[in-house]
Amino acid sequence: MKDWGPRCNERWGPDAVARVLERAELSASEVPAAPADDRQIDASAQILVTEAIADIWLEGDMRRLRDVLVEDAIAAVGGAARMGLRALGPGAILRRSGDLYARLYDEGSCSAKVRRGHAELEFRGSSLFEHPTWQALQICSCEVLVQVCHRRVTAAKVQAAPSRFHIGLHWK
């Protein structure tokens, strides 16, 4: 959510953040437009912001969110970092999903099994994993990561169960 507000205003106009927060019934103190690096935004607030953006500008279609996130990721990641990501590839980053997850969330866990061109991410232990918008965000972020690494997703599958969510991803 880093600098989501300025990108939102740039894309959809100077009142975009205000419209999103109003639709999501959140305040700027709950979800700052440009949160400090060490500020964690509550997952439920992230979901509400995402749903508001999809409702207002994407006709409620969460699948269209991926293109927006790709543009934002490319804009946010400088050229040198993109070259580094390309060299590393998505597997090296997805392999660290469990560590990254533990830094962002207080509940549940994530584990990753990664092979060349393929990753399996398993989220367990939280009712959050059952939320369709949270699931869509996880799928989008995996696809965005693959694309920012100059690869393309060739197949994706998901499975959901109570307090669990699984993503299988293939790329070339």
FENGICOR-V752734 format. One record per backbone hydrogen bond with DSSP energy under -1.0 kcal/mol. NH is the residue of the N-H (numbers start at 1). CO is the residue of the C=O. Records with the same first field share a line. If there is no record, write none. Layout:
NH: CO + CO
This chain:
4: 1
5: 33
7: 3
8: 4
9: 5
10: 6
11: 7
12: 8
13: 9
16: 13
19: 15
20: 16
21: 17
22: 18
23: 19
24: 20
26: 21
31: 27
39: 36
46: 42
47: 43
48: 44
49: 45
50: 46
51: 47
52: 48
53: 49
54: 50
55: 51
56: 52
57: 53
58: 54
60: 54
61: 58
64: 61
65: 62
68: 64
69: 65
70: 66
71: 67
72: 68
73: 69
74: 70
75: 71
76: 72
77: 73
82: 78
83: 79
84: 80
85: 81
86: 82
87: 83
88: 84
89: 85
94: 90
95: 91
96: 93
97: 94
100: 96
101: 97
102: 98
103: 99
104: 100
105: 101
109: 124
111: 122
113: 120
115: 118
118: 115
119: 169
120: 113
121: 167
122: 111
123: 165
124: 109
125: 163
129: 126
130: 127
131: 128
135: 131
136: 132
137: 133
138: 134
139: 135
140: 136
141: 137
142: 138
143: 139
144: 140
145: 141
146: 142
147: 143
148: 144
149: 145
150: 147
151: 146
154: 170
155: 170
157: 168
159: 166
161: 164
164: 161
165: 123
166: 159
167: 121
168: 157
169: 119
170: 155
171: 117
172: 152
